[in-house]
Amino acid sequence: MIRAEDVRSILILGVTPELIDLAITESIEHIAVVDIRGHAFEDLKIHASKDWESVEFIHSDWRANVPHFAAAFNLILGHGSFVHLEYPDWWIKTLDLLNLYLINNGKIVLRTFFRPNRAIDFRIFFQDNVDTIIELSNDYSLSNAHSFAKLTTLLKLHALINSIRINGTIDQAALEANITWLFDQVERAIGSSDLWKVFASEFEGATPNEYAPQIGQSYLRRRELSDFAHSGR
C-alpha cells in the first residue's frame, strides 16, 4: 500500500496530465517528468487543472540515465509507458535503471493495456465520434479540452487494440497503418483548430535521430511497440 503522505518525490514516465495534477494535489515536494517529446510538456498543459510551474521536465528517453535522479524518488509512475519499449530486453534494462532512481523502499507502479475480449473496429469508433471531435474543436474551452483529451485517448487505445493478434502481441504493420489512417482523418476534420496541435502531440512518434544520440541505436517508438502481452514474464 502506498500512502500519499509518505511520498515526497515522484517521477512520471511521459507527460500524463492527470498524474501530474494528482501529484500536485497531494503536495508532493519534488515532481519530475521524463518524455522524449520535447514539445509535449508545453503542448499538453492545456489539459492541466493545476499550475505545473514547479514540475521538473526532462526531455529524454526513459532508457537513458539521468544522473541526478539516483536514489531521488519514493515513487515512479507510468501510464501505458512500457508498450513503447521493446520486450523483453528494454523492459528489463529500463526497470533496472528506474530501480536506481528509487530511495530505499521506493515503489514503481506501471499500468499497461489489456487484451480485448471482443472485436474492435476503431474506424467505426472514429466515424461514430467524428462529429463530437469537430464540435469540441470549434469551442476552445478547458472543459472541451478535457473531453477532447479523453476522446483522443480512446481513439489511440482503439487503434492499438485493433492491432493486437490473437496471441496478445502487436502487429506492427497494422498498428502503423491504423495510426496513419487515424492521424490523417483527424487532420482533415480539425487540422485548422487549436486542438489539432494537442492531438498531433499525442500521436507523434519519436524519430531515430532523437533516440540515437542517447542510446546509440535507431529506434522508432511508434513502430517498435513490441510483443509484451502474455509472455510469461
C-alpha positions in Angstrom: 0.0 0.0 0.0 1.3 3.5 -0.9 0.2 6.4 1.3 0.3 9.8 -0.3 1.7 11.3 2.9 4.7 9.0 2.6 5.6 10.2 -0.9 7.9 13.2 -1.0 9.2 12.8 -4.6 7.7 11.2 -7.7 8.9 10.5 -11.2 6.3 10.2 -14.0 7.2 8.5 -17.3 5.7 10.6 -20.0 3.7 13.8 -19.8 0.5 12.5 -18.3 -1.6 15.5 -17.2 -3.9 13.6 -14.8 -0.8 12.1 -12.9 1.0 15.4 -12.8 -2.2 17.1 -11.4 -2.6 14.3 -8.9 0.9 14.7 -7.6 0.5 18.5 -7.3 -2.8 18.0 -5.5 -1.1 15.7 -3.0 1.6 18.4 -2.4 4.5 16.2 -3.5 7.6 18.2 -2.9 9.5 17.0 -6.0 7.7 16.1 -9.2 9.7 15.1 -12.3 8.5 14.1 -15.7 10.6 12.4 -18.4 9.4 12.5 -22.0 11.2 12.1 -25.3 8.8 14.5 -27.0 10.3 17.9 -26.2 7.2 19.8 -27.0 4.8 17.6 -25.1 5.2 19.4 -21.7 4.0 22.8 -23.2 1.5 21.3 -25.7 -0.3 19.2 -23.1 -0.6 21.9 -20.4 -4.0 22.6 -22.0 -5.2 19.5 -20.1 -3.8 20.7 -16.7 -6.1 21.6 -13.9 -3.1 22.7 -11.7 -0.1 25.0 -12.1 2.8 23.0 -13.5 5.4 25.7 -12.8 7.2 23.6 -10.1 7.4 20.4 -12.1 10.8 19.4 -13.4 10.6 18.4 -17.0 13.4 16.3 -18.6 13.5 16.0 -22.4 15.0 12.5 -22.6 14.5 8.8 -23.4 13.4 6.7 -20.4 16.2 4.3 -21.3 18.9 7.0 -20.9 20.3 7.5 -17.4 19.6 10.8 -15.7 22.5 11.0 -13.1 20.8 13.4 -10.7 17.8 11.0 -10.4 19.9 8.5 -8.5 18.1 7.5 -5.2 15.8 10.5 -5.6 12.3 9.2 -5.7 9.8 7.5 -3.4 7.5 6.6 -6.3 7.7 6.1 -10.1 4.5 6.1 -12.1 3.8 5.1 -15.8 0.5 5.0 -17.6 0.9 2.6 -20.5 4.5 3.6 -20.7 6.2 0.2 -21.4 4.1 -0.6 -24.5 6.6 1.9 -26.2 9.6 -0.3 -25.2 10.8 -3.5 -26.9 10.0 -6.6 -24.8 11.8 -8.2 -23.0 15.2 -6.6 -23.4 14.3 -2.9 -22.9 11.7 -3.7 -20.3 14.4 -5.4 -18.1 17.1 -2.8 -18.8 14.7 0.2 -18.2 13.4 -1.4 -15.0 16.9 -1.9 -13.8 17.6 1.8 -14.5 14.4 3.0 -12.8 15.3 0.9 -9.7 18.4 3.1 -9.3 16.3 6.1 -9.1 14.3 4.8 -6.1 15.2 5.6 -2.5 15.1 2.7 0.0 11.6 1.0 0.0 10.5 3.1 -3.1 7.9 1.7 -5.5 7.4 1.5 -9.3 3.8 1.4 -10.4 3.2 0.8 -14.1 -0.1 0.3 -15.9 -0.3 -1.1 -19.4 -3.1 -2.0 -21.8 -5.3 -5.1 -21.9 -6.2 -7.8 -24.3 -9.8 -7.3 -25.6 -12.5 -9.9 -25.3 -14.3 -8.8 -28.4 -13.6 -7.5 -31.9 -13.0 -3.8 -32.0 -13.1 -1.7 -35.2 -11.5 1.7 -34.5 -12.6 3.1 -37.9 -16.2 2.6 -36.9 -15.5 4.1 -33.5 -13.9 7.1 -35.2 -16.9 7.6 -37.6 -19.3 7.4 -34.6 -17.3 10.2 -32.8 -16.1 12.5 -35.6 -18.9 14.9 -35.2 -18.1 15.2 -31.5 -14.4 15.8 -32.4 -15.4 18.7 -34.7 -17.8 20.1 -32.1 -15.2 20.1 -29.3 -12.6 21.7 -31.6 -14.9 24.5 -32.6 -15.3 25.7 -28.9 -11.9 26.0 -27.4 -12.6 25.8 -23.6 -11.0 24.0 -20.7 -13.9 21.6 -20.3 -13.9 20.8 -24.0 -10.1 20.3 -23.9 -10.5 17.7 -21.2 -13.3 16.0 -23.1 -11.2 16.1 -26.2 -8.2 14.5 -24.3 -10.4 11.6 -23.1 -11.7 11.0 -26.7 -8.1 11.2 -28.1 -7.0 8.6 -25.6 -9.9 6.3 -26.6 -9.1 6.7 -30.3 -5.5 5.9 -29.7 -6.4 2.9 -27.5 -8.9 1.6 -30.1 -6.2 1.8 -32.8 -3.8 -0.1 -30.6 -6.3 -2.8 -29.6 -7.3 -3.2 -33.2 -3.7 -4.1 -33.9 -3.4 -7.0 -31.4 -3.0 -10.5 -32.7 -4.9 -13.5 -31.3 -1.9 -14.4 -29.1 -1.9 -10.9 -27.5 1.1 -9.5 -29.4 1.0 -6.3 -31.5 1.1 -6.5 -35.3 3.5 -3.6 -36.0 2.4 -3.1 -39.7 -1.3 -3.0 -38.7 -0.6 -0.5 -35.9 1.4 1.8 -38.2 -1.4 1.7 -40.7 -4.1 2.3 -38.1 -2.3 5.3 -36.6 -1.5 6.8 -40.0 -5.2 6.5 -41.1 -6.4 8.0 -37.8 -3.9 10.8 -37.9 -4.9 11.7 -41.5 -8.7 11.6 -40.7 -8.5 13.8 -37.7 -6.2 16.3 -39.5 -8.9 16.6 -42.2 -11.6 17.1 -39.6 -9.9 19.6 -37.3 -6.5 20.5 -38.8 -7.1 24.2 -38.6 -8.1 24.2 -34.9 -6.0 24.8 -31.8 -6.8 21.3 -30.5 -5.2 19.8 -33.6 -1.8 20.6 -32.1 -2.7 18.6 -28.9 -3.9 15.7 -31.0 -0.7 15.7 -33.1 1.4 15.8 -30.0 -0.3 12.7 -28.6 0.2 10.7 -31.8 3.6 11.8 -32.9 6.3 9.1 -32.6 9.9 9.8 -31.8 12.4 9.7 -34.7 15.5 7.6 -34.9 17.6 10.7 -34.7 16.1 11.7 -31.4 16.9 8.4 -29.9 20.3 7.6 -31.5 22.4 10.2 -29.7 21.4 8.9 -26.2 21.1 5.2 -26.8 23.4 4.6 -29.7 20.8 3.0 -32.0 17.9 3.9 -34.2 14.6 3.2 -32.6 11.2 4.4 -33.9 8.8 4.4 -31.0 5.6 4.1 -32.9 6.8 1.2 -35.0 8.6 -0.7 -32.2 5.6 -1.4 -29.9 6.6 -5.0 -29.2 5.4 -8.4 -28.0 4.6 -7.5 -24.4 1.4 -9.4 -23.6 1.0 -13.0 -22.3 4.8 -13.6 -22.5 5.1 -15.4 -19.2 7.4 -12.7 -17.6 
